[in-house]
Amino acid sequence: MNETLDSAGRPIVAQQVETRPAAASAGLRIFQIASALAGAALFIIGLIAIFDVDFNANLLDTTTSVAGYGFSAAGAIAAILLGGAILVATLADQDRGGAAFVGLVTIAVGIGALIVDGQSDSSMQVDNRSAGLFIVVGAVVFICSLVPWWSHRRVTTVVR
């Protein structure tokens, strides 16, 4: 008979394996905090900008400056939404995949703004520093989301 025995020599009837999330080391949690800080910075700058932009002008015209970054109404709205999404993905859900996706979207918004600004027939005004802010924040969030914030612990339960 080919039975599996425990350390006391008794037969094991069933074995259940369960994987539970466990907190990663403090060294790895710093990447989650860095992502959250980047999202918070974008969110706060967007909030400050939304109160200063001129909504009577074109939504895509740069009408205010916050911390040296020029913002249009659309840019301020994008900063609030993307910064908030980064905060939710990193802190509320603690979802690395979601954070990586929002980071990539933030990069795409920055690159898209630079592309539109480079078009000679476009009347859209883009502050290159603001576009760079979106790209840098998105890159920080994306890169930090590649490092595990949580580890998985394997727990084996023996049923006799």
C-alpha positions, 0 to 999 in steps of 0.5 A: 500500500502506498499511503502518505504518512505524517511525521508520527507515522499516521496515514494522511487522509486529505491534504488542503493547500491554501494560499493567503496574502501576507504583508511583504517586507517594509523594503518592498512596501516603499514602492507602494508608498512611492506610487501613492505619493506620485498619484497624490502629487498629481491629484493635488496639483490637479485640484489646485489647477481646477480652481484657477483655470478659465472655463470660459476659454477653450477646454484645451487652452493653457490658462493657469500655472501651478508649481510651474506647470501650465494647465488647461481645464482638460489637463486639470481634470485629467490630473485629478482623475488619473491621480485619484485612480492611482491613489485608489489602485495603490492604497484602496485596492492595493492592486499592482495590476491596476496601478500598472494600467493606470500608470500606462494610461497616465504615460499615454496621456502625456505622450498624446499631449506632446504629439498633439502639440507637435502637430502644426495644424493643431490649435491646442496649447500644451505645456511641455512641462505638464506633459512631462509631469504626466509621463514621469508620474506614470512611469514611476507608478508603472515601475513601482507596480512591477515590484511585489507589494504583497507576498503569498504564503502557502499554508498546508492543512492536513486533514486526518 
